[in-house]
Amino acid sequence: MRYSQTETPELATLAETRCVPERGQRQTLFECLIVTHVGQRAGVLRQAAQQGGWDPLLCRDPEQAATCDARRRLGLAVVDLDGAPAPTLPRLRRLAELLTTPSGPLVVLCGQENDPAEEIWARQLGVWLYLPAVNKHCDLVPIFRNALTIVQKKLGKVAHRDEFHGKHPALGDQHTRQT
């Protein structure tokens, strides 16, 4: 997938990331929305998502993320509550509630360590996975690969080679879908 200059992972800051595709740009079904205020965690999540076969879209603002969800067909959304400024927490919680619908993406919620009330809330909400205290030492790639497999089964599709410029990182070269 091609990125505009402001979306290129090397150039984008969290505040600049746009979720609107350029004219003629092909959207994939394997886009992953990552919403976080923690710069280091954004890099960890983005890298794990890419290695797990996803095309990550970074957002810092919950409202921007909601717009992104409305405009794109997302397969996975990661909402990071841990480390978010206190005024932003209610908006992030509303975003998580908006995303967790039967027709919405799988939702991963990154929460605070030792906060059982938050974990109970997340599970009642219906998030696919609750991850407390995510940091650079966590191996998240298997989680993203597992999510990709689930989304593919849910959609009845397997990644198309052209969407990933050849070999799909999570599936290998032999798996393609019929177009």
N, C-alpha and C positions, 0 to 999 in steps of 0.2 A: 504494500500500500504506500502511496506517495504521501508525503507530508508537505504542507505549505511551510514556508520558512519559519513561521512562529510555532509550528507544531513539531518541528524536528527535535527529537529528544535531546540532542546536544545543545540546542539553542534555546529551548523553551524554559521559561520560568513557570512556576506553578500558576502565577497570576495571569500569564499571557496565553496559556493554552486555550485554543478554541476548539469547539466540538462541531463546528459546521464544516462539512466537506467542501472542497473546492469544486467548481463546476466541472462535471464530467468525471469526478473522482469516484471510483467504485468503493462501496462500503462492503466490509466483510461481516459475516455473522459472528466473528470471533473477536469483537472489540470488548475491551475490559475497561470500565470506568474506575479510576482510582481517585478517591477524594481524601486528601490529607493536608494538614497544616505543618507537618514536620518534614522538613526538606530531606534529611537523611533517610527517613522511612519511605519517602516518595521514591527515592532512588532504589532502595531495596525492593520495594513492591514492583516498580516498573521493570527492573531487571529480571525478577522472578517471573513476572507475567510474560515478558518476551521469551524467556527460556522455556516457559511452559506452553508456548504456542499462541499467545494472545497478542493483540495489537492494543497496547495500553493508551488510554486517554487520561491525562492528569488534570485534575481540577482542584482548586483550593476552596472555592466558594460553593456552598450547598445549592444556591439558586442556579448558578451556572451548571452545576452537575444535573439538576433536575431538567434544565433545558436540553442538556446533552442527551439525557435519557429519552426525552420526548421526541428528539429529532433523529435518533439513531436506534438501530436494533442491537442493543447490547446483549451479550451473553452472560456477562459477569460484572458485578459491581462490588468494589471494596470500599467500605466507609470506615474511616479511621477516627474513632472518638478519643483515643488516648493522646494526650498532649494538645488537644484543641483548646483554644481560649474559651473561658467560661461563657461569654456571650454567644459563642458559635455553637455550643453543645445542643441547645434546643433545636436549632436549625438543622444540625446534622442528624438528630434523632428523627425529625420530621422527614428528612430525605430518606433515611432507612425505612421508615414506614411507607413512604411513597413507592420505593423500589420493590418491597416485598409483596408482590402480587402474584397470583398464579401464572399470569402471562408475562411477568417481568423477568429480569435476569436473576441468576443465582446471586445471592447477596452474602458477602463475607463481612463480618463486623469485627474490626480490631478494637479491642477494649482495654480497659485498665486492669492491671494485675490485682488480684485479691478484691474484686468487686462483684460479689455474688448477685447483688440486686441487678446490676447491669447485665450480667450473663442471663439471669432469669428473664429479664425484659426482652433481651435479644432472642432467646429461644421461644418465648411466647409470641413474639412478632413473626417468627417463621424464617429467620435467617438460615442459610444453608450451613454456615460455619461461624463459630465465635472463636476468635483468637485473642487471648489476653497477652499483653506485653510483647508485641512484635518488635524485634530489633534486628540488627545486621547479622546476628549469629543464628537466626532462625532459617532453616532450609524450607523455603516456601514453594520451590519449583514443583515438587510432587503434588501440592495442593492445587496449583494452577493447571497442571496436566490432568488431574482427576476432574476438575471442573470442566475442562475442555471436552473430555470424554462424555461427561453427563450431558452437556449442552448438545453435543453431536447426536447422542442417542435421543434426546428430547426432540430435536429437530428432524431426526431421521436423515441426517446428512453427515458427510465426511468432508473435511477441508479440501478445497480445490487447489491444485498446484499453483495456478496462476495468481491466486490471492496472496501467496507467500513467496513469489518469485522462485519457484522451483520446489525444492525439498521442504516439506513442512517440518519444523523443528520438533514437534511432539509426536508426529505420526510416522515419520520416515518417508521415503520416496514412493513406496508401493501403494499408498492409500490415496485414492482420488474419488470424487463423486461424479455421478453422471450429470451432464449439463444438457 
